[in-house]
Amino acid sequence: MEFECDPAKDEANRFKHGLRLAFGMRVFDDPFHVLAPTIRIDDEEERWKAVGRVDGKLYTAVHVWRGERIRLISVRRSNAGEQRDYDRYSR
């Protein structure tokens, strides 16, 4: 898998969530990561959430597909709902 991100978005994510967008690549390394579409009326393109375990903690990587590449939009610790989805569907 190839990944990309916008440098300005990367800096904003680091400021807001304390993580570089590149950290999101590690979410996809979890063999049990869960993919789910995001549902937001304002989104102009189909966005997805990948929820996976990194170093024993759950993280969520919001992304879009650009051809064969994954463009990371946001990376953060997972919330309670994402935790439930991961527990329900990851195994």
WOGIKA-V23678 format. One record per backbone hydrogen bond with DSSP energy under -1.0 kcal/mol. CO is the residue of the C=O (numbers start at 1). NH is the residue of the N-H. E is the energy in kcal/mol with one decimal. If there is no record, write none. Layout:
CO_NH_E ; CO_NH_E
This chain:
2_70_-2.9 ; 4_72_-2.5 ; 6_10_-2.4 ; 7_11_-2.1 ; 8_12_-2.1 ; 9_13_-2.4 ; 10_14_-2.2 ; 11_15_-2.1 ; 12_16_-2.6 ; 13_17_-3.1 ; 14_18_-1.2 ; 20_23_-1.5 ; 21_24_-2.1 ; 22_25_-1.6 ; 23_26_-1.7 ; 27_30_-1.1 ; 30_33_-2.1 ; 34_51_-2.7 ; 36_49_-3.1 ; 40_43_-1.0 ; 47_38_-2.3 ; 48_63_-2.7 ; 49_36_-2.2 ; 50_61_-2.7 ; 51_34_-2.6 ; 52_59_-2.6 ; 54_57_-1.8 ; 57_54_-3.2 ; 58_78_-1.8 ; 59_52_-2.2 ; 60_76_-2.1 ; 61_50_-2.0 ; 62_73_-3.1 ; 62_74_-1.5 ; 63_48_-3.0 ; 64_71_-2.9 ; 66_69_-2.0 ; 69_66_-3.0 ; 70_4_-2.2 ; 71_64_-1.8 ; 74_62_-2.7 ; 76_60_-3.3 ; 79_83_-2.2 ; 80_84_-2.2 ; 81_85_-2.3 ; 82_86_-2.5 ; 83_87_-2.6 ; 84_88_-2.3 ; 85_89_-2.7 ; 86_90_-2.2
